[in-house]
Amino acid sequence: MELFNRIFDSYVGILSFAVILFMLGMAVWFYRFFMNKIAEEDKARKNKQH
């Protein structure tokens, strides 16, 4: 609990926590984005072959 008190006690800690959450959210978004693009490309490639 001391860790959370230190993080949320100061403005810098809150901003650091926000940046960490933003980066994790961006990582999830990019993963889903690229996986969807790969799936679309594979689907288009399969349709083109047949």
C-alpha positions as CSV (number, residue, x, y, z in Angstrom):
1,M,0.0,0.0,0.0
2,E,2.9,2.3,0.5
3,L,3.7,2.1,-3.2
4,F,0.2,3.4,-4.0
5,N,0.5,6.2,-1.5
6,R,3.7,7.3,-3.0
7,I,2.4,7.1,-6.6
8,F,-0.9,9.0,-5.9
9,D,0.6,11.4,-3.3
10,S,2.2,13.7,-5.8
11,Y,1.4,15.2,-9.2
12,V,4.4,13.6,-10.8
13,G,3.3,10.2,-9.5
14,I,-0.2,10.6,-10.9
15,L,1.2,11.6,-14.3
16,S,3.6,8.7,-14.3
17,F,0.8,6.3,-13.6
18,A,-1.3,7.9,-16.4
19,V,1.6,7.5,-18.9
20,I,2.0,3.9,-17.9
21,L,-1.7,3.2,-18.4
22,F,-1.6,5.1,-21.8
23,M,1.3,3.1,-23.0
24,L,-0.3,-0.2,-22.0
25,G,-3.5,0.8,-23.8
26,M,-1.5,1.8,-26.9
27,A,0.2,-1.6,-26.9
28,V,-3.1,-3.4,-26.8
29,W,-4.5,-1.2,-29.6
30,F,-1.5,-1.7,-31.8
31,Y,-1.6,-5.5,-31.2
32,R,-5.2,-5.7,-32.2
33,F,-4.7,-3.3,-35.1
34,F,-1.9,-5.3,-36.7
35,M,-3.5,-8.7,-36.0
36,N,-6.6,-7.5,-37.8
37,K,-4.6,-6.2,-40.7
38,I,-2.7,-9.5,-41.0
39,A,-5.9,-11.4,-40.9
40,E,-7.4,-9.2,-43.6
41,E,-4.3,-9.6,-45.8
42,D,-4.4,-13.4,-45.4
43,K,-8.1,-13.5,-46.3
44,A,-7.5,-11.3,-49.4
45,R,-4.6,-13.5,-50.4
46,K,-6.7,-16.7,-50.1
47,N,-9.5,-15.2,-52.1
48,K,-7.1,-14.1,-54.8
49,Q,-5.6,-17.6,-55.2
50,H,-9.0,-19.2,-55.7
